[in-house]
């Protein structure tokens, strides 16, 4: 769940409906919490590959950000014919 949605649901009790619509990046939502259940967090082995990709993407984005900060871009207009 996206953060605003999850935060709204966390405050709700079973069979409750949100008093105000909840805005997320996907639009506005009126939420009814029908039931809850306990879920076990995933094992490290089951998410290890995703975590590695996430960490790698963060390093690449940081590297690209550093390159952009240090870049000197000089745009020259072509002469009209």
C-alpha positions in Angstrom: 0.0 0.0 0.0 1.2 3.5 -0.6 2.0 5.6 2.5 -1.2 7.8 2.8 -3.4 4.7 2.3 -1.5 2.6 4.7 -1.5 5.4 7.4 -5.3 5.7 7.1 -5.9 2.0 7.3 -3.6 1.7 10.4 -5.8 4.2 12.3 -9.0 2.2 11.4 -11.0 -0.4 13.3 -12.7 -3.5 11.7 -15.8 -2.6 9.7 -15.0 1.2 9.9 -15.1 3.5 6.8 -12.8 6.5 6.5 -14.6 9.7 7.6 -12.7 11.7 4.9 -11.5 10.6 1.5 -7.8 9.7 1.4 -5.6 11.2 -1.4 -2.8 9.2 -2.9 -0.9 9.4 -6.1 -3.6 7.2 -7.7 -6.5 9.5 -6.7 -9.0 9.8 -3.9 -10.2 6.8 -1.9 -13.0 6.0 0.6 -11.7 3.0 2.5 -13.7 0.4 4.3 -11.7 -2.0 6.5 -13.5 -5.3 6.3 -11.0 -7.4 8.2 -7.4 -7.6 9.4 -4.9 -10.4 9.6 -1.4 -10.9 10.9 1.3 -11.4 8.3 4.8 -12.6 8.8 7.6 -10.5 7.2 9.3 -12.1 4.2 12.5 -14.0 4.8 15.8 -12.3 3.9 16.5 -14.9 1.3 13.2 -14.2 -0.5 14.0 -10.5 -0.8 17.8 -10.5 -1.0 17.9 -10.1 -4.8 15.4 -7.1 -4.6 17.5 -5.5 -1.9 20.6 -5.9 -3.9 19.0 -4.3 -7.0 17.6 -1.5 -4.8 21.0 -0.7 -3.3 22.7 -0.9 -6.7 20.1 1.5 -8.2 20.7 4.0 -5.3 24.4 3.9 -5.9 24.0 4.5 -9.7 21.5 7.4 -9.0 24.0 9.0 -6.5 26.8 8.6 -9.0 24.8 10.2 -11.8 23.7 13.0 -9.5 27.4 13.7 -8.7 28.3 13.7 -12.3 25.5 16.2 -13.1 26.6 18.5 -10.3 30.1 18.6 -11.6 29.2 18.8 -15.3 29.8 22.0 -17.3 27.4 22.2 -20.1 27.9 24.8 -22.8 25.1 25.1 -25.4 26.0 27.0 -28.6 23.4 27.9 -31.2 24.1 26.9 -34.8 24.5 29.8 -37.2 21.5 30.5 -39.4 22.0 29.8 -43.1 
